[in-house]
Amino acid sequence: MAKDPAHMRAQLRTQALSELISYAAKSDRVTYKDRAEWYRNLIRTAMEISAEAKKLETELCARAVQEKALTVTEVSNAAKISRNAVYARAEVVYPDGMPE
């Protein structure tokens, strides 16, 4: 049985987040004596974590609605965003409209 593509993408994104968090911990230990380098590394890594988490959240919101796993209202409540924001995320993932 083939794996669900949405599930596979979510696994890849969560793995990337895990690796970035691990990198941040290692960077913290290695650069703590050089404050400038410590800040640079952790700020850069935090931005990468934020970007990867945003991609995951965008995809999950759109796919949950498209697959009818959750309603738009349920997604907006879970993500603590407006219903309009849920529709905006769907437009990012499905620029030609959601498939039926």
N, C-alpha and C positions, 0 to 999 in steps of 0.2 A: 504494500500500500504506500503510495507516494505521500511524502510529508506536505503539509499545508504551507504554501509559499509565504503567507503572512507570518505564520509561526516561525518559519526558518529565518525570515528577516528580523523578527523580534529577538530571536536567539542570538543572531550575529550582533545586533545593536547592544544587547545586554552584555555580551562577551566583551565588546569594545569598551563599554563603560567599566566593566570589571578591570580590564587591563589598564585603563587610564587611572583608575583609583589606585591600583597597585603601583603604577609609575609615580603617582603623587607621593605615596608613602615612602618609596625608595628615594625619591628626589629630596624629600624632607630630611631624611637621615643623612644623605650625602652632602647637602649644601647648607645645613643649618648654621655653620660657622661663618659663611659668607652671606650676610643679610641681603645684599643686593641680588645676588644670584638666587638665593632662596625665594625671595619675592617674585623675581622674574619667572622662575620655573613653576611655582605654585599658581601664579596668576594665569600663565599660559595654559597650564593643565586644567585649571578650573574652567576656563573658557571652552576648552575642548570637551570637557565633561558636559558642560551646559549645552553646547551645540549638539552633541550626540544624544543627550537626553531629550532635547527639543524635537529632534528628528523622530525618535522613538514615540514620543507622545503624539506627534502629528499623525504618524502612520496608524497608531493604535486607535486614536479617536475616529479617523476616517473609516478604517476597516470595521470597527465595532458597529458603526451605523450601517455601512454597506452590507455587512453580513447579517444585519438585523439581530445581532447578539445583544445590543443595547439600543434604546431609543436615543434620539438627539438630547432629550432632557436628561436621561440617565448619564450620558457621556458628559454633558455640561456640568452636572452635579459632581461626578467622579473627578473630573479634571479641574473643577472650580473655575470654569470659564463660562462665557455666555453661549447661548444657543447659536448666535451669529458666528462666534469664534469656531464652533464645531463645523458649521457649514464652510467657513474659510479654510479650515484644515482639509476638509474633503476636496475642495477645489485644488489644493496643492497636490494631493495624492492622485486625484482623478481630474486632471484639467479639462478633459472632454466630457465630463459628467460621470456620475457613478454608474457602473454597470448594473444591469437588472439581475 
